């Protein structure tokens, strides 16, 4: 059992990164974009260090605004800056944005089609500080807001591309942010990110794993293990939760005997529910297992400990792919 109080990852950083990684991909990409786009501004709510916007703050202090511990104000300031032609990137913790600042994201930003890019850190069980800081429901909440694009990147490469796409695309975005040492999973040389498009990263004919965020790396590893055991497991990575690539889901779900959805958030209302809706609406008769977090507040504890207890670790996901059984249902 992983240590309960292991602080690996610390303030919202993915714990125990063992392979290649990039440091602060969001902030560094924002600096690169700002070099040629003077409309880009950055905001935070007293969380510049822990949202990785520090590289931008240091490079362009006159284009950075700190609202203090007031997420609503940060989002409203971003909406106001967008009104005068700025492309505003507003970064803080997902838990505070999806709760305290929701009305401002929905009305001041999405309803107004404001050019505001919400960059939401510490998604799911990444943060060790319990229910006050763990954003389990943000994908559920943001998926319900009209005219809002919702993205959950897998790794540093995809996060950089998502930030680039958001800057180039008018309207309001909600991007789950991976901070600190962020794993590199995808190969930059053949990577392409398109808003609203899923990506088949493993082919298979027995079972399909549909995943989002950094859970996709675990889905890929589970697929590789399953292959060694004679089970053919496809993996469909869905970085854009909204708008959803329904055709990609239909294609993969209709070609296998069972489907597993894996996400770092509530299993009800997020990607798992979206997949079930697509499967039902398109008349497919394939069983769907949803791997995610149950409807409860989760305790303080290290990311590795909580993921082990609540069934989001590599072993639980691999077991579900291989045996068809997720022991935490």
Backbone bond lengths (Angstrom), bond angles and torsions (degrees), N, CA, C in turn:
res aa  C-N    CA-C-N  psi(-1)  N-CA   C-N-CA  omega(-1)  CA-C   N-CA-C  phi
1 X - - - 1.457 - - 1.533 110.18 -
2 X 1.334 119.24 129.54 1.472 120.63 177.49 1.526 110.99 -60.71
3 X 1.346 115.05 158.98 1.455 120.07 -179.02 1.524 111.12 -68.00
4 X 1.342 115.47 137.27 1.462 120.79 178.67 1.512 111.36 -64.95
5 X 1.339 117.48 -41.85 1.459 121.55 -171.33 1.522 113.22 -105.24
6 X 1.323 117.60 14.80 1.461 120.44 176.41 1.517 109.47 -63.11
7 X 1.336 117.42 121.92 1.462 120.64 -176.96 1.529 112.89 -92.18
8 X 1.325 117.63 18.00 1.469 119.86 177.46 1.518 108.95 -55.30
9 X 1.306 115.92 129.13 1.451 120.40 -176.20 1.505 112.28 97.58
10 X 1.340 116.93 -34.56 1.460 120.46 174.41 1.511 113.16 58.70
11 X 1.337 116.38 -132.59 1.461 122.39 -173.00 1.524 111.36 -78.52
12 X 1.305 116.17 82.58 1.445 120.47 171.69 1.506 116.07 77.88
13 X 1.321 117.29 17.76 1.459 121.24 178.86 1.519 109.05 -101.85
14 X 1.329 117.51 137.20 1.459 120.87 178.84 1.529 109.24 -56.09
15 X 1.309 116.30 129.49 1.458 120.97 -173.58 1.525 112.28 -77.14
16 X 1.314 115.43 147.44 1.464 123.70 166.63 1.527 113.22 53.86
17 X 1.320 115.87 56.25 1.464 121.27 175.10 1.523 108.00 -75.22
18 X 1.334 116.89 117.58 1.463 121.03 -172.45 1.524 113.60 -105.10
19 X 1.314 117.69 -20.61 1.456 120.47 -177.64 1.513 111.89 -105.16
20 X 1.325 117.34 -158.15 1.468 120.51 178.81 1.522 111.38 -62.81
21 X 1.324 116.02 148.30 1.458 119.98 -178.23 1.523 110.07 -151.23
22 X 1.325 115.63 165.54 1.461 122.75 169.53 1.525 108.16 -120.92
23 X 1.317 116.88 146.76 1.456 121.29 176.98 1.528 109.64 -93.84
24 X 1.331 114.85 131.29 1.472 122.60 175.18 1.527 113.60 47.97
25 X 1.321 119.13 55.28 1.471 119.64 -178.01 1.530 113.36 -61.22
26 X 1.327 117.78 -35.76 1.469 119.54 179.28 1.521 110.98 -62.13
27 X 1.321 117.25 -55.19 1.455 120.31 -176.59 1.510 113.28 -62.88
28 X 1.322 116.78 -39.33 1.459 120.13 -179.83 1.526 112.02 -69.69
29 X 1.331 116.50 -36.52 1.467 118.99 176.54 1.525 110.63 -66.73
30 X 1.334 116.32 -37.97 1.468 120.05 179.30 1.527 110.57 -63.06
31 X 1.323 117.33 -38.40 1.462 120.87 176.37 1.524 110.20 -61.76
32 X 1.333 117.01 -45.29 1.469 120.14 -179.88 1.521 111.44 -61.31
33 X 1.322 116.42 -42.23 1.461 119.69 -179.89 1.525 111.61 -66.88
34 X 1.330 116.50 -38.35 1.458 121.25 -177.09 1.516 112.94 -67.93
35 X 1.339 116.68 -21.69 1.459 120.24 179.17 1.518 111.89 -60.59
36 X 1.325 116.83 -31.74 1.471 120.66 -177.18 1.527 112.80 -117.26
37 X 1.324 117.38 -0.89 1.468 120.93 -179.51 1.526 108.94 -130.38
38 X 1.314 115.69 100.73 1.466 120.72 -176.21 1.523 112.89 -73.91
39 X 1.341 117.37 -7.06 1.466 119.71 -179.46 1.531 111.80 -80.59
40 X 1.327 117.42 -15.12 1.462 120.03 -174.79 1.524 110.91 -75.48
41 X 1.341 114.59 128.70 1.458 121.85 174.02 1.527 108.17 -128.73
42 X 1.335 116.04 159.88 1.454 120.93 -179.58 1.516 111.10 -126.02
43 X 1.325 115.73 145.26 1.460 121.24 178.51 1.524 110.14 -138.12
44 X 1.322 115.57 153.56 1.446 120.62 171.88 1.521 108.73 -149.87
45 X 1.336 114.94 174.77 1.463 120.96 -179.76 1.522 107.84 -122.76
46 X 1.338 114.63 70.74 1.453 122.78 179.88 1.526 112.38 62.21
47 X 1.348 116.92 26.37 1.464 121.03 -176.94 1.522 110.89 -132.60
48 X 1.332 117.28 35.64 1.458 119.28 -176.10 1.521 111.90 -61.17
49 X 1.336 117.22 -43.71 1.463 120.88 -178.95 1.521 111.00 -65.02
50 X 1.320 116.54 -42.55 1.460 120.51 -172.59 1.533 113.45 -92.40
51 X 1.315 116.15 9.15 1.463 120.32 170.04 1.527 110.93 -119.47
52 X 1.338 116.52 3.52 1.469 123.23 175.90 1.521 113.94 63.80
53 X 1.337 116.52 27.43 1.459 118.64 175.83 1.534 111.09 -93.42
54 X 1.337 116.85 2.31 1.463 121.76 -178.44 1.536 113.09 -56.91
55 X 1.348 120.42 -42.27 1.470 118.13 178.22 1.530 112.64 -55.96
56 X 1.335 116.86 -39.53 1.471 119.96 177.79 1.525 110.31 -69.52
57 X 1.327 116.90 -43.86 1.464 121.46 -179.92 1.529 110.87 -57.35
58 X 1.322 116.60 -41.40 1.464 120.30 -179.44 1.525 112.42 -72.87
59 X 1.326 115.95 -36.37 1.463 119.81 -177.60 1.528 111.89 -77.17
60 X 1.336 116.87 -35.03 1.461 121.25 -175.83 1.529 110.84 -134.64
61 X 1.329 118.04 66.65 1.471 120.00 -176.27 1.524 113.25 -60.15
62 X 1.329 116.79 -29.16 1.472 119.61 -179.93 1.523 112.39 -76.07
63 X 1.334 117.36 -9.02 1.471 121.29 179.27 1.528 111.90 -113.52
64 X 1.328 115.25 14.08 1.462 120.71 179.81 1.526 109.81 -116.70
65 X 1.353 115.95 137.36 1.460 121.48 -176.91 1.531 109.70 -131.30
66 X 1.337 115.66 128.36 1.454 121.54 178.63 1.526 108.58 -108.41
67 X 1.325 116.35 117.41 1.468 120.81 -177.44 1.521 112.83 -86.02
68 X 1.334 117.60 -0.20 1.456 119.56 -174.22 1.522 110.07 75.07
69 X 1.327 116.04 -167.20 1.465 120.05 -177.87 1.523 108.62 -78.24
70 X 1.320 115.34 71.46 1.466 121.70 -176.12 1.523 108.58 -156.36
71 X 1.330 115.01 79.82 1.464 120.39 -175.56 1.520 112.32 -60.32
72 X 1.330 116.91 -36.64 1.466 119.84 178.62 1.523 110.28 -60.13
73 X 1.326 115.78 -43.09 1.464 120.03 -179.43 1.518 111.23 -65.73
74 X 1.334 116.90 -39.63 1.462 119.77 179.59 1.525 110.94 -60.98
75 X 1.346 116.13 -44.69 1.465 119.71 -179.84 1.528 110.37 -67.35
76 X 1.327 117.78 -39.62 1.466 120.56 -179.73 1.529 110.76 -67.41
77 X 1.330 116.36 -38.30 1.464 119.71 175.45 1.525 110.27 -62.75
78 X 1.331 116.46 -40.84 1.467 120.33 178.26 1.523 110.55 -61.53
79 X 1.337 116.53 -42.36 1.467 120.16 178.59 1.521 110.97 -63.17
80 X 1.327 116.61 -40.09 1.461 119.97 178.32 1.515 112.43 -65.59
81 X 1.322 116.51 -41.74 1.461 120.09 177.50 1.532 111.31 -64.04
82 X 1.334 115.87 -37.11 1.464 119.32 177.14 1.528 111.08 -63.80
83 X 1.330 116.54 -32.87 1.470 121.07 179.59 1.527 112.12 -62.40
84 X 1.327 116.74 -28.12 1.463 120.07 -178.86 1.530 111.47 -103.37
85 X 1.333 115.80 21.72 1.455 119.59 169.87 1.510 116.72 98.17
86 X 1.331 117.52 6.91 1.453 119.72 179.45 1.532 111.33 -89.21
87 X 1.328 115.52 155.15 1.463 122.23 170.25 1.522 105.97 -103.75
88 X 1.330 115.50 105.54 1.458 120.89 -167.83 1.524 111.72 -101.12
89 X 1.328 115.98 120.15 1.463 122.63 174.32 1.526 108.39 -100.83
90 X 1.323 115.82 116.25 1.458 122.16 -175.76 1.531 108.65 -113.85
91 X 1.351 116.07 115.81 1.463 120.17 -170.57 1.521 111.94 -123.58
92 X 1.322 116.14 125.49 1.458 123.08 169.64 1.528 107.82 -162.35
93 X 1.323 118.10 -163.68 1.462 120.69 -177.05 1.527 111.93 -73.29
94 X 1.324 115.04 140.37 1.463 121.02 179.42 1.520 112.08 -60.44
95 X 1.330 117.80 -36.62 1.467 120.81 -178.54 1.519 111.01 -60.80
96 X 1.324 117.13 -40.32 1.460 120.21 -178.43 1.524 111.19 -76.54
97 X 1.325 116.61 -35.69 1.465 120.17 -179.58 1.523 111.85 -68.97
98 X 1.340 116.44 -43.34 1.469 119.77 -174.67 1.523 112.74 -78.89
99 X 1.329 117.03 -10.97 1.463 120.25 178.61 1.525 110.28 -109.85
100 X 1.312 117.29 -69.35 1.464 120.52 -174.30 1.527 113.26 -66.46
101 X 1.314 116.81 -38.05 1.467 120.24 -170.53 1.527 113.27 -101.78
102 X 1.326 117.50 9.94 1.469 119.86 -172.90 1.521 112.65 -58.10
103 X 1.329 118.10 -46.84 1.463 120.47 -177.55 1.520 111.48 -58.82
104 X 1.329 115.97 -37.95 1.457 120.26 -178.25 1.529 111.35 -72.91
105 X 1.339 116.03 -35.45 1.469 119.30 175.41 1.522 110.10 -65.73
106 X 1.336 116.27 -43.89 1.467 120.58 -176.06 1.523 112.16 -69.31
107 X 1.338 117.40 -47.42 1.468 120.54 -170.87 1.521 112.67 -94.88
108 X 1.331 117.36 -54.06 1.466 119.57 -177.71 1.523 111.93 -66.95
109 X 1.341 116.29 -30.01 1.467 119.76 -176.16 1.531 112.85 -103.84
110 X 1.336 117.39 -71.07 1.470 120.15 -173.16 1.527 112.08 -63.97
111 X 1.326 117.68 -46.90 1.463 121.02 -178.98 1.526 111.37 -60.68
112 X 1.326 115.28 -34.55 1.466 120.76 -179.95 1.524 112.82 -89.11
113 X 1.353 115.54 -0.35 1.468 120.80 -176.75 1.528 110.86 53.62
114 X 1.332 115.01 39.32 1.460 121.38 -178.50 1.522 110.50 -71.62
115 X 1.314 115.25 148.26 1.455 121.23 -178.64 1.540 109.52 -84.05
116 X 1.346 113.73 64.52 1.465 121.86 -177.87 1.521 108.55 -115.26
117 X 1.307 115.80 133.46 1.461 122.08 -179.94 1.530 108.15 -116.16
118 X 1.325 116.33 106.55 1.448 122.64 179.79 1.531 108.13 -83.53
119 X 1.329 116.73 123.22 1.462 121.15 -178.15 1.528 106.71 -115.66
120 X 1.341 115.40 107.53 1.462 122.36 -164.15 1.523 111.25 -108.26
121 X 1.332 116.46 111.99 1.451 121.87 -175.82 1.515 114.27 -90.67
122 X 1.312 115.53 168.01 1.469 124.19 178.22 1.525 112.84 58.24
123 X 1.321 118.40 53.49 1.471 119.75 -178.75 1.524 112.00 -74.11
124 X 1.320 116.77 147.13 1.459 121.81 173.42 1.510 113.14 61.86
125 X 1.328 115.99 -132.23 1.461 121.90 -176.30 1.527 113.02 -92.68
126 X 1.325 117.98 14.96 1.455 119.81 -178.38 1.528 110.99 -62.85
127 X 1.321 117.71 -39.55 1.458 121.31 -175.19 1.525 111.33 -82.53
128 X 1.335 119.12 133.40 1.469 121.27 -176.24 1.522 114.53 -84.49
129 X 1.349 118.57 0.36 1.457 120.37 -168.56 1.523 114.62 -97.45
130 X 1.310 116.52 25.37 1.452 120.89 168.85 1.514 114.72 79.36
131 X 1.341 114.59 -164.79 1.459 122.08 -168.74 1.521 113.94 -61.57
132 X 1.326 118.13 -28.50 1.462 119.71 -179.27 1.516 112.41 -68.55
133 X 1.333 116.92 -25.46 1.458 121.35 -174.97 1.532 113.87 -116.77
134 X 1.312 117.92 -10.53 1.460 121.16 -179.86 1.523 109.85 -88.42
135 X 1.299 115.99 120.48 1.462 120.56 179.92 1.522 109.38 -96.64
136 X 1.312 115.81 90.31 1.462 121.06 -178.32 1.515 112.25 -89.58
137 X 1.328 116.25 -26.45 1.464 121.23 -170.63 1.518 113.56 -105.83
138 X 1.323 118.82 4.90 1.465 119.42 -172.18 1.528 112.75 -64.08
139 X 1.340 118.34 -38.86 1.469 119.03 178.51 1.526 110.75 -66.81
140 X 1.323 116.70 -35.35 1.470 121.10 177.18 1.521 109.73 -62.82
141 X 1.331 115.57 -49.01 1.464 121.31 -176.80 1.527 110.85 -66.47
142 X 1.323 116.87 -50.13 1.465 119.84 -174.34 1.524 112.00 -69.86
143 X 1.322 116.42 -28.84 1.459 119.82 176.62 1.534 111.62 -62.91
144 X 1.321 116.55 -22.68 1.461 120.54 -177.18 1.523 113.20 -88.98
145 X 1.329 117.95 -6.71 1.467 121.01 -176.73 1.528 109.76 -88.71
146 X 1.329 118.87 121.09 1.467 120.78 178.97 1.533 111.79 -62.48
147 X 1.316 115.34 152.90 1.472 122.29 175.33 1.522 113.37 56.37
148 X 1.315 116.69 32.08 1.463 122.10 176.52 1.522 108.97 -122.63
149 X 1.323 116.75 125.13 1.460 121.68 175.65 1.525 108.48 -88.74
150 X 1.340 116.90 129.34 1.463 121.91 -174.06 1.529 109.41 -119.94
151 X 1.337 116.76 124.14 1.457 121.88 -174.71 1.527 109.99 -130.24
152 X 1.343 115.93 136.15 1.465 122.67 177.15 1.529 107.76 -126.68
153 X 1.331 118.52 92.78 1.464 121.15 -174.26 1.527 112.64 -71.29
154 X 1.323 114.68 154.93 1.468 121.48 -179.86 1.520 112.60 -83.44
155 X 1.333 117.00 -41.97 1.460 120.00 -170.49 1.517 110.90 -150.05
156 X 1.333 116.47 -172.22 1.454 121.37 -177.69 1.522 111.77 -64.19
157 X 1.326 116.77 -40.42 1.465 120.65 -179.47 1.524 110.45 -61.46
158 X 1.321 116.51 -49.04 1.462 119.55 -177.92 1.525 111.79 -68.90
159 X 1.327 117.38 -34.81 1.457 119.90 177.23 1.521 110.99 -61.39
160 X 1.323 116.81 -45.25 1.469 119.75 178.22 1.523 111.22 -60.48
161 X 1.327 116.00 -44.11 1.463 119.76 179.70 1.525 111.55 -65.97
162 X 1.327 117.16 -36.27 1.473 120.71 178.54 1.518 111.04 -66.23
163 X 1.327 117.17 -40.71 1.465 121.19 177.34 1.526 109.80 -63.07
164 X 1.317 115.75 -42.23 1.471 120.74 178.53 1.528 110.78 -62.84
165 X 1.337 116.66 -44.14 1.463 120.60 179.98 1.515 111.02 -65.46
166 X 1.331 116.94 -39.63 1.459 120.62 179.59 1.528 111.17 -63.19
167 X 1.330 116.29 -41.53 1.460 120.25 179.66 1.523 111.71 -63.89
168 X 1.313 116.53 -31.42 1.465 121.43 -176.52 1.522 113.49 -89.62
169 X 1.329 117.15 -8.16 1.466 121.19 -174.11 1.518 110.29 -114.75
170 X 1.328 118.57 122.02 1.467 120.17 179.22 1.529 111.54 -62.15
171 X 1.329 115.93 149.38 1.454 120.91 175.79 1.513 113.34 111.94
172 X 1.319 114.94 -178.77 1.457 121.73 -174.47 1.527 111.15 -96.44
173 X 1.314 115.87 131.81 1.467 123.15 179.47 1.525 109.65 -119.92
174 X 1.336 115.06 148.45 1.461 122.26 168.95 1.522 106.21 -122.84
175 X 1.338 116.26 113.17 1.472 121.79 -176.78 1.517 108.86 -117.76
176 X 1.313 116.71 122.34 1.466 120.06 172.97 1.531 108.65 -68.75
177 X 1.310 115.05 127.72 1.465 120.55 -174.02 1.526 111.30 -99.89
178 X 1.314 116.36 133.00 1.453 123.26 171.58 1.511 106.95 -104.85
179 X 1.345 117.34 124.82 1.465 119.24 -171.28 1.534 111.73 -119.76
180 X 1.337 112.81 171.52 1.464 119.29 178.85 1.510 111.00 72.56
181 X 1.320 116.24 -133.49 1.462 122.02 175.69 1.524 108.06 -84.03
182 X 1.319 116.18 103.58 1.457 121.70 -174.45 1.526 109.42 -102.52
183 X 1.334 118.16 125.49 1.465 121.04 -177.43 1.529 112.83 -57.09
184 X 1.315 115.37 149.01 1.465 122.53 171.01 1.523 107.22 -106.52
185 X 1.320 115.68 114.78 1.464 122.40 -178.29 1.521 110.58 -108.75
186 X 1.316 116.50 -44.17 1.457 121.36 -175.61 1.532 111.04 -90.94
187 X 1.318 114.46 152.76 1.466 122.13 178.61 1.528 108.52 -86.27
188 X 1.327 115.69 118.11 1.458 121.27 -178.08 1.528 112.16 -57.74
189 X 1.334 117.25 -31.35 1.464 120.48 -171.92 1.524 113.14 -67.86
190 X 1.347 117.35 -27.47 1.463 118.16 -179.67 1.531 111.67 -124.30
191 X 1.339 116.16 21.83 1.452 120.08 -176.34 1.525 110.80 -91.25
192 X 1.328 114.58 137.89 1.463 120.11 174.70 1.525 108.36 -137.71
193 X 1.317 116.23 129.17 1.461 121.23 176.87 1.521 108.87 -111.71
194 X 1.330 115.58 125.43 1.461 121.65 176.41 1.521 107.52 -127.13
195 X 1.320 115.82 124.26 1.467 119.89 179.16 1.529 109.40 -57.26
196 X 1.329 116.15 129.41 1.456 120.77 177.59 1.513 115.11 87.99
197 X 1.332 117.18 4.34 1.463 120.33 -178.82 1.522 111.48 -117.52
198 X 1.336 114.82 134.71 1.464 121.40 173.93 1.524 108.95 -88.31
199 X 1.337 115.02 169.42 1.466 119.66 -176.46 1.522 109.50 -137.17
200 X 1.327 116.34 122.56 1.462 121.16 176.62 1.529 108.12 -79.73
201 X 1.337 116.49 108.64 1.466 120.51 -175.25 1.531 112.49 -101.38
202 X 1.322 117.29 -12.30 1.462 122.63 171.84 1.526 107.66 -143.59
203 X 1.313 117.43 135.19 1.454 120.59 175.38 1.523 109.64 -91.32
204 X 1.342 116.61 151.59 1.456 120.38 179.83 1.509 111.53 -172.09
205 X 1.328 115.91 160.69 1.469 120.93 -175.64 1.523 113.98 -124.43
206 X 1.336 118.18 -12.79 1.466 120.50 -178.16 1.520 112.38 -92.54
207 X 1.314 116.03 -48.32 1.467 121.90 -176.55 1.521 108.28 -140.96
208 X 1.336 116.42 148.52 1.461 121.35 175.86 1.518 109.14 -118.34
209 X 1.316 116.11 129.41 1.454 121.60 173.12 1.527 107.30 -103.20
210 X 1.312 115.97 120.65 1.462 122.10 177.87 1.524 106.80 -107.90
211 X 1.324 116.80 118.81 1.462 120.01 -170.49 1.520 111.05 -137.82
212 X 1.333 114.26 166.65 1.458 120.38 177.39 1.520 108.97 -144.18
213 X 1.341 115.76 164.12 1.452 120.34 178.97 1.514 112.20 61.83
214 X 1.348 115.63 -156.73 1.460 118.67 -177.27 1.521 112.68 -73.41
215 X 1.344 117.75 -4.75 1.462 120.58 172.51 1.527 111.41 -65.02
216 X 1.318 117.41 -21.45 1.466 119.84 -179.88 1.517 111.68 -64.20
217 X 1.325 118.24 -35.97 1.463 119.15 176.99 1.523 110.01 -61.40
218 X 1.312 118.00 -39.87 1.464 121.38 178.76 1.527 110.50 -68.86
219 X 1.315 116.43 -36.89 1.465 119.78 176.60 1.527 110.69 -62.83
220 X 1.325 116.85 -39.94 1.461 120.92 178.95 1.532 111.12 -65.16
221 X 1.323 116.33 -41.97 1.473 119.69 177.95 1.530 110.57 -65.61
222 X 1.335 116.59 -39.33 1.465 120.16 177.38 1.518 110.85 -63.26
223 X 1.326 116.78 -39.40 1.463 121.12 177.74 1.517 111.06 -62.56
224 X 1.335 116.91 -41.13 1.458 120.60 179.62 1.528 111.36 -64.67
225 X 1.331 116.59 -41.17 1.469 120.61 177.02 1.527 110.47 -64.16
226 X 1.325 116.17 -44.10 1.465 120.63 179.93 1.528 111.01 -60.91
227 X 1.315 116.87 -39.85 1.472 121.15 179.33 1.523 110.61 -59.42
228 X 1.340 115.74 -41.62 1.462 120.08 179.84 1.533 111.74 -64.91
229 X 1.336 115.93 -21.21 1.467 121.42 179.32 1.525 112.08 -99.21
230 X 1.331 116.49 8.97 1.458 120.91 176.96 1.511 115.13 85.77
231 X 1.336 117.23 16.06 1.466 121.72 179.19 1.519 108.65 -110.46
232 X 1.322 116.12 127.61 1.455 121.82 -176.67 1.531 109.23 -93.96
233 X 1.340 116.27 108.31 1.469 121.41 -172.85 1.521 110.80 -118.01
234 X 1.320 115.69 114.10 1.457 121.07 174.04 1.527 109.67 -77.86
235 X 1.324 116.24 152.00 1.466 121.03 174.05 1.527 107.93 -130.05
236 X 1.322 115.40 120.13 1.468 121.89 175.47 1.524 107.93 -108.14
237 X 1.311 115.74 114.35 1.464 120.74 178.06 1.522 109.15 -88.25
238 X 1.326 116.73 125.91 1.462 122.67 -176.78 1.531 108.37 -117.94
239 X 1.326 118.36 86.07 1.460 119.45 -179.50 1.523 113.44 -73.93
240 X 1.329 116.79 -31.29 1.459 120.01 179.81 1.524 109.41 -96.07
241 X 1.321 115.35 107.79 1.457 120.93 178.47 1.519 110.49 -75.03
242 X 1.326 115.37 -31.01 1.462 120.94 177.70 1.521 108.39 -151.09
243 X 1.337 119.18 124.32 1.465 127.52 -1.92 1.530 111.74 -70.35
244 X 1.314 115.50 142.43 1.459 122.33 -174.05 1.525 110.64 -87.67
245 X 1.327 115.71 139.25 1.460 121.46 177.35 1.532 108.81 -83.29
246 X 1.325 116.57 80.54 1.465 121.23 -175.43 1.523 112.22 -64.58
247 X 1.323 117.15 -36.25 1.466 119.41 -177.39 1.523 111.39 -64.96
248 X 1.322 117.46 -38.47 1.460 120.27 178.09 1.523 110.63 -65.07
249 X 1.331 116.39 -38.74 1.464 120.57 178.12 1.516 110.58 -65.28
250 X 1.319 117.10 -44.40 1.465 121.07 178.42 1.519 110.58 -61.40
251 X 1.324 116.30 -44.57 1.476 120.19 -178.02 1.524 111.34 -59.05
252 X 1.325 117.09 -47.22 1.466 119.00 -175.88 1.521 111.30 -76.61
253 X 1.333 117.82 -37.81 1.466 120.81 -178.28 1.520 112.20 -68.86
254 X 1.319 117.32 -30.59 1.463 121.03 -178.62 1.523 112.95 -81.79
255 X 1.332 117.27 -4.22 1.465 120.39 -176.10 1.530 112.89 -109.22
256 X 1.353 116.78 4.40 1.471 120.07 -176.44 1.532 109.86 -132.87
257 X 1.339 115.08 172.21 1.460 120.19 -179.18 1.506 114.42 -90.17
258 X 1.336 117.26 -18.94 1.457 120.77 178.08 1.524 109.88 -156.07
259 X 1.337 115.71 158.40 1.464 122.27 -177.42 1.524 108.99 -127.76
260 X 1.318 115.44 139.99 1.464 122.45 173.96 1.524 107.87 -124.15
261 X 1.327 117.13 131.56 1.464 121.44 177.01 1.522 107.80 -111.17
262 X 1.324 116.50 131.52 1.466 121.35 -177.27 1.527 109.06 -125.79
263 X 1.354 115.50 126.37 1.459 119.51 178.43 1.524 110.68 -148.31
264 X 1.319 115.61 153.55 1.454 123.81 179.22 1.529 108.49 -94.21
265 X 1.335 115.12 71.78 1.456 121.12 -177.14 1.512 109.28 175.76
266 X 1.329 116.88 -171.74 1.455 120.75 -178.75 1.527 110.88 -61.13
267 X 1.330 116.33 135.84 1.460 120.86 -179.38 1.521 111.59 -76.92
268 X 1.308 117.57 -13.11 1.458 121.80 178.42 1.516 109.71 -109.54
269 X 1.318 116.45 117.87 1.456 120.92 175.91 1.513 115.37 104.83
270 X 1.334 117.26 -14.71 1.457 120.51 -178.33 1.516 112.60 -98.70
271 X 1.340 116.32 -137.26 1.466 119.86 -178.03 1.519 111.21 -63.13
272 X 1.342 117.63 -39.94 1.461 119.99 -179.92 1.512 112.03 -57.91
273 X 1.312 116.85 -45.35 1.470 120.88 178.07 1.526 110.44 -65.26
274 X 1.335 116.85 -40.00 1.467 119.97 178.94 1.523 110.95 -61.10
275 X 1.337 117.18 -40.94 1.459 120.72 178.87 1.521 110.73 -66.04
276 X 1.324 117.35 -43.70 1.469 120.77 177.73 1.526 110.58 -59.47
277 X 1.317 117.09 -40.52 1.467 120.89 178.37 1.526 111.12 -61.92
278 X 1.335 116.75 -43.71 1.459 120.41 179.57 1.529 110.48 -64.98
279 X 1.329 116.79 -46.12 1.467 121.41 -179.65 1.530 110.29 -59.30
280 X 1.329 116.64 -44.16 1.473 120.33 179.58 1.522 111.15 -67.35
281 X 1.329 116.99 -48.87 1.466 120.68 -175.58 1.524 112.75 -64.07
282 X 1.333 116.87 -29.97 1.469 120.15 -179.97 1.530 112.24 -91.50
283 X 1.330 117.76 3.15 1.458 121.13 175.14 1.515 115.14 72.52
284 X 1.335 117.35 26.27 1.461 120.54 178.72 1.533 109.91 -84.28
285 X 1.309 115.73 145.26 1.469 120.33 -178.74 1.523 110.48 -115.27
286 X 1.319 115.50 60.19 1.456 121.55 -179.44 1.533 108.07 -118.56
287 X 1.339 117.90 132.76 1.470 119.73 178.92 1.525 111.28 -68.74
288 X 1.327 115.81 141.68 1.466 122.06 -178.73 1.525 109.55 -122.01
289 X 1.329 116.21 124.84 1.465 122.57 173.39 1.518 108.24 -104.42
290 X 1.330 116.48 125.68 1.467 120.87 -178.38 1.529 109.48 -103.39
291 X 1.329 115.68 117.75 1.462 121.42 176.21 1.523 108.18 -102.90
292 X 1.307 114.54 118.48 1.458 121.31 -179.49 1.514 109.00 -174.36
293 X 1.314 116.12 -164.89 1.459 120.91 -175.42 1.525 111.24 -95.81
294 X 1.318 115.50 143.56 1.458 120.75 -178.79 1.528 110.90 -79.64
295 X 1.323 114.63 166.48 1.461 123.16 -174.71 1.528 110.01 -76.68
296 X 1.325 115.25 84.41 1.455 122.12 -179.53 1.522 108.46 -164.64
297 X 1.322 116.64 161.30 1.457 119.71 169.70 1.526 108.31 -80.04
298 X 1.322 116.03 139.25 1.455 120.65 -176.22 1.531 109.94 -103.90
299 X 1.319 117.14 150.97 1.472 120.52 -171.12 1.524 113.22 -81.00
300 X 1.331 114.12 168.22 1.456 120.06 169.04 1.530 108.69 -64.08
301 X 1.308 115.49 152.92 1.459 119.66 179.03 1.505 110.17 152.36
302 X 1.302 116.37 160.74 1.456 120.03 -179.42 1.532 110.33 -61.52
303 X 1.316 114.53 154.29 1.468 119.63 178.71 1.524 110.32 -58.16
304 X 1.318 117.02 -45.90 1.467 120.30 -178.23 1.527 111.12 -62.03
305 X 1.324 116.83 -40.88 1.472 120.83 -179.75 1.528 110.40 -64.32
306 X 1.324 117.27 -51.49 1.458 120.57 -177.58 1.526 112.27 -63.96
307 X 1.323 116.77 -38.82 1.467 119.00 178.64 1.526 110.74 -64.95
308 X 1.319 116.94 -36.61 1.459 120.19 177.25 1.523 110.99 -66.71
309 X 1.324 117.01 -44.69 1.469 121.98 -178.01 1.522 111.62 -65.85
310 X 1.330 117.07 -37.84 1.457 120.50 -172.37 1.532 114.13 -105.76
311 X 1.329 117.58 9.02 1.445 120.85 167.38 1.507 117.61 84.61
312 X 1.348 117.29 26.22 1.462 119.84 177.64 1.526 112.53 -109.08
313 X 1.327 117.80 7.22 1.455 119.34 -178.58 1.530 110.51 -82.26
314 X 1.325 115.06 172.54 1.463 120.17 -175.52 1.518 112.03 -59.52
315 X 1.320 117.72 -41.40 1.465 120.59 -177.41 1.525 111.79 -61.58
316 X 1.317 116.83 -44.25 1.470 120.64 -177.82 1.518 111.07 -66.10
317 X 1.340 116.20 -40.57 1.465 120.00 -179.48 1.528 110.23 -68.46
318 X 1.325 117.39 -44.05 1.465 120.97 178.87 1.520 111.07 -61.80
319 X 1.313 116.47 -42.35 1.464 120.35 179.70 1.523 111.12 -61.14
320 X 1.334 116.66 -40.26 1.466 120.45 179.36 1.518 111.33 -65.53
321 X 1.328 116.89 -39.16 1.461 120.47 179.80 1.526 110.66 -68.35
322 X 1.319 116.70 -42.00 1.462 120.92 -175.40 1.527 111.93 -76.54
323 X 1.327 117.19 -44.76 1.475 120.85 -172.94 1.523 114.00 -101.12
324 X 1.320 116.97 -17.64 1.457 120.05 -175.12 1.511 113.18 83.87
325 X 1.339 116.50 5.26 1.462 120.39 -176.66 1.522 110.20 -118.75
326 X 1.348 115.75 121.73 1.460 120.95 170.39 1.517 106.54 -103.89
327 X 1.313 116.44 112.47 1.463 122.04 -168.76 1.522 113.38 -68.44
328 X 1.332 117.91 -5.03 1.460 120.93 -174.42 1.527 112.67 -107.59
329 X 1.332 117.09 12.72 1.467 121.09 -178.64 1.523 110.86 -61.20
